[in-house]
Amino acid sequence: MPTIHVAHSPDSDDAFMFYALAADKLDTGDLRYVHELSDIETLNQRARRAELEVTAVSIHAYAYIWRDYALLGSGSSMGDGYGPRLVSTRPRPADPRAALRGLRVAVPGLLTTAYLALKLYQPDVVEVVVPFDQIEDAVHRGEVDVGLLIHEGQLTYGDTGLHLWDDLGAWWLHDTGLPLPLGGNAVRRDLGDAVIRQIARDLRASIVYALEHREPALAHARQFNRGIGDERTDTFVGMYVNRWTVDYGARGRQAVQNLLDRGHEAGVIPERVSVDFVDSTGD
């Protein structure tokens, strides 16, 4: 029985998405899935070395791995009018974009989509790489002027008195009319068409199962919620596992290509990438 290693973040949204596979709720035929958990920037770096068969990746990171991986048509984390948030101990300035110029900004990794969006929003910053779950503390200690928050921190920053400067997902929607594609799931091309198509079907089935069996899937996801409570876990999962996750659709695919094109035009991404998607139908 072929074993497929599936790597994803130890976050409530990813746990929700992969619940059916992790809990053996699906008939996956000849494939056996083994789950590996790690933070997204580590997964991005491992994907650059083509170590992983199936992995969650930042859409930004896909620009560096596209020769080895295709994007699965299911599994996106899409910020539809919301996304990574810029926060500070200082109150929000009248023009956050201008005020950000020259400041030290804690970022969760140079291959994250949050970092790419920041550089498109305001390229003239001094980025300081900080593990995503330590960014709020770095802001409070004054080690940086502003923090760029991903994951549950997008919901909890106000609890410790931090001020929202801007939401990059909201800015992106206003600027482009498109959702901000933050993450996706990539499959290594050398697995072959038949296996890749089955993986695509199984992942889509896992997402649909979780959405149709929300309570047990949420119960599984709460193990990974970093103490944010049941209500916020439900909110966070709803933000990033939804219709976009079942399938990017035409608008979601346009958003991915647009983001990477803009990253290349801005000089953040070294080459233009034409994104190809693997659908659960095998198209």
N, C-alpha and C positions, 0 to 999 in steps of 0.2 A: 504494500500500500504506500504510494508516494506521500511523503510528508512535506507540507508547505508551511514555512515559517512566516507568520504574520506579525509584523511589528507595528506597534502603535503606542501612543502616549498613555500613561496611567491617569487619565482624566475621565470625568464622568460622561462626557459626550462620546468619547471613543469607546468606553466600556459599554455604553448603551448601544452603540452601533454594532458592536461585535458580540453582543450578548448571546444571540442565537447560536453563533459558531462556538463560542466558549462553553456554552452549556449543553452542547450536543442536541440542539433542537431541530437540526436540519439533516436531511439525507444528503451527504456530500459525496456519495458514490465511492470512487477509489481514492479520493483525496482525504488525507488526515491533516488537520490544521493544528499547529502548535503556536501559541501566542508568546510574543516577547514584548516587554514593556520598557520604554525608555523615553526620556524627554525629547521633544521634537527636534531640537538642534542636534542632539546626538544621532537621531535617526537620519536627519539630513546628511550629516557627515558620513554615516555608514552607507547610505545610498550612493554617495559619490564614489565609494569604493566598490559598489555593486555587491555588497555582502548579503543583502536581504532579498528574498524572493518576492514578498509583498510587503509594502510598508507605507505607513502614513508619511507624507512629506509636506513641507511648505510649498505652495505654488511657486514662490521665488526659487526654491531649491531645484524645482523641476528644470529650470533653465540650464542646470549644470549636469543633469543626469539623463536627459532625454534620449541620448544614444543607446543607453542600456535599458531604459524603462519607458513604458507607455502609461498614460493615466487611465485608470478605470473610470467608466462613465458614472459609477455610483461611488458615494463615500465622501463627497465634498463637504467642507465646512465653509459655509458662505455667510458673510456678514451683510445682510440685506438692510442697509441703512445704519449699521452699527459695526463695531470692530475694535481693534486695538485702541487703547485710550491713553492719552498723554495726561499725566497728573503731576502735581507739584504741591509743596507746602505753601506756596504763594498763591494768592487768589488769581483767578483767570484774568489775564490782561485783555484790553479792548481788542487787540489784534494778536491772537496767540501765534499765528504763523510768523509774523514779523518778530515778535518777542523771542521766539525760539532761536533766532539766528545767533550763532556763536556759543550757545549754551551746551553744557554737558548733559547728555541724554542717556540714561540707562536703557539698553536694548537687550532683548532676550537671545540674540544670536544674529550673526551677519547673513545667514541664509534664510532667516524667517521672513515671511511675507510682511510682518509688522515692520521690520527694518526697511524693506523695499518701499512700503507705503510711506514711511517717515521720510525717506530720501526724495520721494516724489513730492511730498508735501512741503518739506523744507530741507534742501540739500546741505545747507550751511550750518551743520551742527557738529559737535564733538561727541561721537558715539563712544559709549563705554559698555562693553559686553559684561552683563551680569546675569547669573542664572535667573530664570523667569520668576521663581518663587522667592527671590531675595531683592527684587527691584524696589518694592515699597519700603523696605528697611533702608536701602541705600539712599532713597530720597529723604527719608526722615533723618538719617544721620548727616545729611548734607554732602555726601560723597558725590552726588550728581544734583543738577538743578531740576531735572524733569525725569520722570520714569515713563516708559512705554509698556503698558500692561497688556498681557494676553491671559487666556484661560479665565479662571474664576475671579482673578483680580479685577476684571472689568466690572464686576458687580459689588466688590467689597471695599474698594479703595476709600470710600467715604466713611467707613466705620472707624478709620484711624485719623480722620481729619484732613485727608488729602483733597485737593481741589481739582476738578476736571478742567483741563485747558482745551482739549478738543478730542473728538471721536473721529478716528481716521476712516472708519467705515461710513459715517455720515458725510464727511468731507468728500470721499470718493463718489458716493451716490450723487451728491450735488454737482460734482465736477463732471461726471461721466454719464449719469443716468443708469449706472449699472451697479449690481452688488459687488462687494469686494471678496474675491475668492482667496480664502486664507490657506486652506489645506485641502489635500486630496489623498487618494490612495493610488500608489504606483505599483505596477507589476513588471517583473523583469522579462525582457523580451525573449531571452534564451530558453524560457520554459516551453515554448512552442505554442502554436495556435490553439490546439485542442485543450490543453491545460489552462491556458490563459482565458479561454471562453468559459470554462467551468468555474474558474475562480471568480470571474465577473458575475456569473449567475449566482454563485453562492454568496458573494458579498451583498449583492442587491437583495437576495432573499433574506439575509440576516437583518438588513436595515428595515425592510418591510415588516418582518416578524416583530421587531422591537416596537415599531410604531403601532402595530396592531395588538400588541400585548404590552402596553405601556407600563402597567404597574409592576409586573415581575422584572421587566427590563430596567425600570428605575430603581428597584430594590437592589439589583446587581450593580447599577451605576453608582449608588450611594457609597459603596465601599471606596470609591476613588474621588470623593467630593471635597477632600481637604478641609472637612469641618464646616462647610458653608450652610449646612442644614437642608432639610428636605425641600422646603419651598424654593430656595434659591437653586438647588440642584435641578428641580423640575424646570425652572426658568432657564437655566444655563443650557440644559439639554435641548429645550425647545428652540433656543437661539441657533444651535448648530447641528441639530439632527431634525430634518424636516423635508419638505418636498425637494429642495435643492439637493439633499443628500441622496435621495432615491435616484435622481438623475439630474445632471447639470442642465439639461435642456439647451435649446439654442441660445438663450440669453446668458445662461451660465457659461457656456463655452465661449461666447463672445467676450465675456468678462475676463476669462483666463487669458485669452489671446491678447486682449487689449492691455491688460496689466503687464504682461511680459514684453509686449511691444514698447510700451511706455518706459519700462525699465531699461530696455536697450537704447531707446532714443535719448534717455537721460544719462547714459554712460554707466549705469549701475550694473547692468547685465552685458557681458562682453559680446554676445552674438544674438542675432535674431533667431528665435525658436518657433517653428511651426508645430503646434500641439496636436497630437493625435490621441483619440480617446477609444477605449475598448468598451463597447456596450455589452450588456448581459445577453444580447441576442447574437454577439460575436461579430457585429458590424465593424 
